[in-house]
Amino acid sequence: MNKIVLLSLSIFVGVSFSACAMEKASEKMTLEQQEVIIKALMQAVEKNNIEKVKMLVSQVADVNLQDRFGRTALMIAALYDHGDIVRFLLKKSANVNLQNSYGRTALMIAASLDHGDIVRKLLEKSANADLQDKDGRTALMLAAQKGYIDIVIVLLKKDAKVDLQNSDGNTALMVVAILGNKDILRLLLDKDANVDQQNSDGYTALMFAVWNGYADIVKLLLAVHADFDLQNSDGDTALILAAKQGHVAIVQLLIAREAYINATTNEGVTALMIVAEKGYTNIVELLIDKDANVNLKDNRGKTALDYATDEGHDDIASLLKSDESSDKNE
């Protein structure tokens, strides 16, 4: 009796195993066929062959299938600015918020390429303008970086968040401050972008504008009360950065706003020491006129005079000696 039971069980297990193996083989074949269709679909979208796209979409259960790079047909259509295909796919319930392997959505792709009509269509279908790619960039950052003002306007009208930060801690405002785009900067300021937000290195939009010598952008940021005495991770203020770059006009702007003249970096270096070392006589004079302390010493015990003397800037050394002997630094 036991032998019969064991034999029956063996036959049942064998049959079940064979059925499972056949089912898995069938699934594998289906996946392979699916991959072929996905590839053909992507190629049809790329070539803007809408009839073939419609035929292939009818063969797949899900219009949101992704290739090995995470791309969907909608993303490819957005990439190549194929508006008719985008409309068709949206009618077929294409998911506008899927992300590829790099974290990019169809909206990010379209925004980064100035494909305005497609950006609008995607936003009408509730595309999330605040999704971020693997570098933390949003559609707004990508459009701002490229200087696509019309795209920026459309995204801001849809209330895209202006203060999101990428993986370096940079915001859209910082991006345009780096690039010197006044028009987009104004749009972001109109949306109350945080002018004092700092990135992972402690830089603000003002610091970037100062470093790059964009006096007009510095004026715009100062007009909305950007904090000019904030320090980055090295202890640099906007004035110290302007001194390092020798931007006379920007030094004048900051002095007029009463930026702290004697601020020091993490190494104890002042703006005066920097310009004394670099030989920027006109900035030395500006700082002395505003009562910069010539007697301060850095972490190594060096004064501005020491910096000037070490570099052979005799004219600056004379200015500093003259000021050193006056009463105002005592």
C-alpha positions as CSV (number, residue, x, y, z in Angstrom):
1,M,0.0,0.0,0.0
2,N,2.8,2.4,0.9
3,K,4.6,1.6,-2.4
4,I,1.5,2.6,-4.4
5,V,1.1,5.9,-2.5
6,L,4.8,6.7,-3.1
7,L,4.5,5.9,-6.8
8,S,1.3,8.1,-7.1
9,L,3.0,10.9,-5.3
10,S,6.1,10.6,-7.5
11,I,4.0,10.7,-10.7
12,F,2.0,13.8,-9.3
13,V,5.2,15.7,-8.5
14,G,6.7,14.9,-11.9
15,V,3.6,16.1,-13.8
16,S,3.4,19.3,-11.6
17,F,7.1,20.0,-12.2
18,S,6.7,19.6,-16.0
19,A,3.6,21.9,-16.0
20,C,5.5,24.6,-14.1
21,A,8.5,24.3,-16.5
22,M,6.2,24.7,-19.5
23,E,4.5,27.7,-17.9
24,K,7.9,29.3,-17.2
25,A,9.0,28.7,-20.8
26,S,5.8,30.2,-22.0
27,E,6.3,33.3,-19.8
28,K,9.9,33.6,-21.0
29,M,8.8,33.5,-24.6
30,T,6.2,36.2,-23.9
31,L,8.8,38.4,-22.3
32,E,11.1,38.0,-25.3
33,Q,8.3,38.8,-27.7
34,Q,7.4,41.8,-25.5
35,E,11.0,43.1,-25.7
36,V,10.9,42.8,-29.5
37,I,7.7,44.8,-29.6
38,I,9.1,47.5,-27.2
39,K,12.1,47.9,-29.4
40,A,10.0,48.2,-32.6
41,L,7.7,50.7,-30.8
42,M,10.6,52.9,-29.7
43,Q,12.0,52.9,-33.3
44,A,8.6,53.8,-34.7
45,V,8.2,56.6,-32.3
46,E,11.7,57.9,-33.1
47,K,10.9,57.8,-36.8
48,N,7.6,59.6,-36.2
49,N,5.7,56.7,-37.8
50,I,2.4,57.2,-36.0
51,E,0.5,54.4,-37.9
52,K,3.1,51.9,-36.9
53,V,3.0,53.2,-33.4
54,K,-0.8,52.7,-33.2
55,M,-0.4,49.2,-34.6
56,L,2.2,48.2,-32.1
57,V,0.4,49.8,-29.1
58,S,-2.6,47.6,-30.0
59,Q,-0.3,44.6,-29.5
60,V,0.8,45.4,-26.0
61,A,-1.3,45.4,-22.9
62,D,0.5,48.3,-21.4
63,V,1.5,51.5,-23.2
64,N,3.9,52.3,-20.3
65,L,6.3,49.5,-20.9
66,Q,9.9,50.5,-20.4
67,D,13.0,49.4,-22.3
68,R,16.3,48.4,-20.5
69,F,17.1,52.1,-20.0
70,G,13.8,52.7,-18.4
71,R,12.5,54.7,-21.4
72,T,8.9,54.7,-22.4
73,A,7.4,55.5,-25.8
74,L,6.2,58.8,-24.3
75,M,9.7,59.8,-23.3
76,I,11.0,59.1,-26.8
77,A,8.2,61.1,-28.4
78,A,9.1,64.0,-26.0
79,L,12.7,63.7,-26.9
80,Y,12.1,64.0,-30.6
81,D,9.3,66.6,-30.3
82,H,6.7,64.3,-32.0
83,G,3.5,66.1,-30.8
84,D,1.0,63.9,-32.6
85,I,2.5,60.8,-31.1
86,V,2.6,62.4,-27.7
87,R,-1.2,63.2,-28.0
88,F,-2.0,59.7,-29.1
89,L,0.0,58.1,-26.2
90,L,-1.7,60.5,-23.7
91,K,-5.1,59.4,-25.0
92,K,-3.9,55.8,-24.4
93,S,-3.3,56.7,-20.7
94,A,0.5,57.0,-20.9
95,N,1.9,57.6,-17.5
96,V,3.5,61.1,-17.6
97,N,5.4,60.7,-14.3
98,L,7.4,57.5,-15.1
99,Q,11.2,58.0,-14.8
100,N,13.9,56.4,-16.8
101,S,17.0,54.8,-15.3
102,Y,18.5,58.3,-14.9
103,G,15.4,59.6,-13.2
104,R,14.3,61.7,-16.1
105,T,10.6,62.1,-16.9
106,A,9.0,63.0,-20.3
107,L,8.5,66.5,-18.9
108,M,12.2,66.9,-17.9
109,I,13.3,65.7,-21.3
110,A,10.9,68.1,-23.1
111,A,11.9,71.0,-20.8
112,S,15.6,70.5,-21.4
113,L,15.1,70.6,-25.1
114,D,12.8,73.6,-25.3
115,H,9.9,71.5,-26.6
116,G,7.2,74.0,-25.4
117,D,4.1,72.4,-26.9
118,I,4.9,69.0,-25.4
119,V,5.7,70.6,-22.0
120,R,2.3,72.2,-22.1
121,K,0.5,68.9,-23.1
122,L,2.3,67.0,-20.3
123,L,1.4,69.6,-17.7
124,E,-2.2,69.5,-18.8
125,K,-2.1,65.8,-18.0
126,S,-0.9,66.6,-14.5
127,A,2.8,65.9,-15.1
128,N,4.7,66.5,-11.8
129,A,7.0,69.4,-12.3
130,D,8.8,68.8,-9.1
131,L,10.1,65.3,-9.7
132,Q,13.9,65.2,-9.6
133,D,16.4,63.1,-11.6
134,K,19.4,61.2,-10.0
135,D,21.3,64.5,-9.8
136,G,18.4,66.2,-8.1
137,R,17.5,68.3,-11.1
138,T,13.9,69.3,-11.8
139,A,12.3,70.4,-15.1
140,L,12.6,74.0,-13.9
141,M,16.3,73.7,-13.2
142,L,17.0,72.1,-16.6
143,A,15.1,74.8,-18.5
144,A,16.7,77.5,-16.4
145,Q,20.1,76.1,-17.1
146,K,19.5,76.2,-20.8
147,G,18.1,79.7,-20.7
148,Y,14.7,78.6,-22.0
149,I,12.6,81.4,-20.6
150,D,9.3,80.4,-22.2
151,I,9.5,76.9,-20.6
152,V,10.4,78.5,-17.3
153,I,7.4,80.8,-17.5
154,V,5.1,77.8,-18.2
155,L,6.5,75.8,-15.3
156,L,6.2,78.7,-12.9
157,K,2.6,79.2,-13.9
158,K,2.0,75.6,-12.9
159,D,3.6,76.4,-9.5
160,A,6.8,74.5,-10.0
161,K,8.8,74.7,-6.7
162,V,11.6,77.2,-7.0
163,D,13.6,76.3,-3.9
164,L,14.2,72.6,-4.6
165,Q,17.9,71.7,-4.5
166,N,19.9,69.3,-6.7
167,S,22.5,66.9,-5.4
168,D,25.0,69.8,-5.0
169,G,22.5,71.8,-3.1
170,N,22.0,74.3,-5.9
171,T,18.6,75.8,-6.6
172,A,17.2,77.2,-9.9
173,L,18.1,80.6,-8.6
174,M,21.7,79.6,-8.1
175,V,21.8,78.0,-11.5
176,V,20.8,81.3,-13.3
177,A,23.1,83.3,-11.0
178,I,26.0,81.1,-12.2
179,L,25.0,81.6,-15.8
180,G,24.1,85.3,-15.5
181,N,20.6,85.1,-16.8
182,K,18.9,88.3,-15.5
183,D,15.5,87.6,-17.1
184,I,15.0,84.2,-15.6
185,L,16.4,85.4,-12.3
186,R,13.7,88.1,-12.2
187,L,11.0,85.5,-12.8
188,L,12.3,83.4,-9.9
189,L,12.5,86.3,-7.6
190,D,8.9,87.2,-8.5
191,K,8.0,83.7,-7.2
192,D,9.8,84.5,-3.9
193,A,12.8,82.3,-4.5
194,N,14.9,82.1,-1.3
195,V,17.9,84.3,-2.0
196,D,19.8,83.2,1.0
197,Q,19.5,79.5,0.5
198,Q,23.0,77.9,0.6
199,N,24.3,74.9,-1.3
200,S,26.4,72.0,0.0
201,D,29.5,74.3,-0.1
202,G,27.7,77.2,1.6
203,Y,27.4,79.3,-1.6
204,T,24.4,81.5,-2.2
205,A,23.1,82.9,-5.5
206,L,24.7,86.2,-4.5
207,M,28.1,84.6,-4.0
208,F,27.9,82.9,-7.5
209,A,27.0,86.2,-9.1
210,V,29.8,88.0,-7.3
211,W,32.3,85.3,-8.2
212,N,31.4,85.5,-11.9
213,G,31.4,89.3,-11.9
214,Y,27.7,89.7,-12.8
215,A,27.2,93.2,-11.4
216,D,23.7,93.5,-12.7
217,I,22.6,90.3,-11.0
218,V,24.3,91.4,-7.8
219,K,22.2,94.6,-7.9
220,L,19.0,92.6,-8.4
221,L,19.8,90.3,-5.5
222,L,20.9,93.1,-3.2
223,A,17.6,94.9,-4.1
224,V,15.7,92.0,-2.5
225,H,17.9,92.1,0.6
226,A,20.1,89.1,-0.1
227,D,22.4,88.6,3.0
228,F,25.8,89.7,1.8
229,D,27.6,88.7,5.0
230,L,26.7,85.0,4.9
231,Q,29.8,82.8,4.7
232,N,30.4,79.7,2.7
233,S,32.2,76.6,4.0
234,D,35.6,78.2,3.5
235,G,34.4,81.3,5.4
236,D,34.2,83.5,2.3
237,T,31.7,86.3,2.3
238,A,30.5,88.0,-0.9
239,L,33.0,90.8,-0.3
240,I,35.9,88.4,0.1
241,L,34.9,86.6,-3.1
242,A,34.7,89.9,-4.9
243,A,38.2,90.8,-3.6
244,K,39.6,87.4,-4.7
245,Q,38.3,88.1,-8.3
246,G,39.3,91.7,-8.3
247,H,35.8,92.9,-9.2
248,V,36.0,96.6,-8.3
249,A,32.4,97.5,-9.2
250,I,31.0,94.7,-7.1
251,V,33.3,95.6,-4.2
252,Q,31.9,99.1,-4.4
253,L,28.3,97.8,-4.5
254,L,28.9,95.7,-1.4
255,I,30.7,98.5,0.5
256,A,27.8,100.8,-0.3
257,R,25.5,98.2,1.4
258,E,27.8,98.2,4.4
259,A,29.1,94.7,4.0
260,Y,31.3,93.7,6.9
261,I,34.8,94.9,5.8
262,N,36.8,92.9,8.4
263,A,35.2,89.5,7.9
264,T,37.7,86.7,7.9
265,T,37.9,83.3,6.2
266,N,38.5,80.1,8.1
267,E,42.2,80.9,7.7
268,G,41.7,84.3,9.3
269,V,42.2,86.1,5.9
270,T,40.4,89.4,5.2
271,A,39.4,91.0,2.0
272,L,42.2,93.6,2.5
273,M,44.8,90.9,2.9
274,I,43.7,89.2,-0.3
275,V,43.8,92.4,-2.5
276,A,47.1,93.4,-0.8
277,E,48.6,90.1,-1.9
278,K,47.1,90.2,-5.4
279,G,48.1,93.8,-6.0
280,Y,44.7,95.3,-6.5
281,T,45.6,98.8,-5.5
282,N,42.3,100.4,-6.3
283,I,40.4,97.9,-4.1
284,V,43.0,98.4,-1.3
285,E,42.2,102.1,-1.4
286,L,38.5,101.5,-1.3
287,L,38.8,99.2,1.7
288,I,41.1,101.6,3.6
289,D,38.7,104.4,2.9
290,K,36.0,102.4,4.6
291,D,38.2,101.8,7.7
292,A,39.3,98.2,7.0
293,N,41.6,97.2,9.9
294,V,45.1,97.0,8.5
295,N,46.5,95.5,11.8
296,L,44.5,92.3,11.7
297,K,46.5,89.1,11.5
298,D,45.5,85.8,9.9
299,N,46.0,82.4,11.5
300,R,49.7,82.4,10.5
301,G,50.2,85.8,12.1
302,K,50.4,87.7,8.8
303,T,49.0,91.2,8.2
304,A,47.9,92.8,5.0
305,L,51.2,94.6,5.0
306,D,53.1,91.3,5.2
307,Y,51.1,90.0,2.2
308,A,51.9,93.2,0.1
309,T,55.6,93.1,1.1
310,D,56.0,89.4,0.3
311,E,54.7,90.0,-3.2
312,G,56.7,93.2,-3.8
313,H,53.7,95.5,-4.0
314,D,55.5,98.6,-2.8
315,D,52.7,101.0,-3.6
316,I,50.3,99.0,-1.5
317,A,52.8,98.6,1.3
318,S,53.1,102.4,1.4
319,L,49.3,102.8,1.6
320,L,49.1,100.2,4.4
321,K,52.0,101.7,6.4
322,S,50.5,105.1,6.2
323,D,47.2,103.8,7.4
324,E,48.8,101.7,10.0
325,S,50.4,104.8,11.6
326,S,47.0,106.5,11.8
327,D,44.7,106.4,14.8
328,K,41.7,104.7,13.3
329,N,43.0,101.1,13.6
330,E,44.1,101.4,17.2
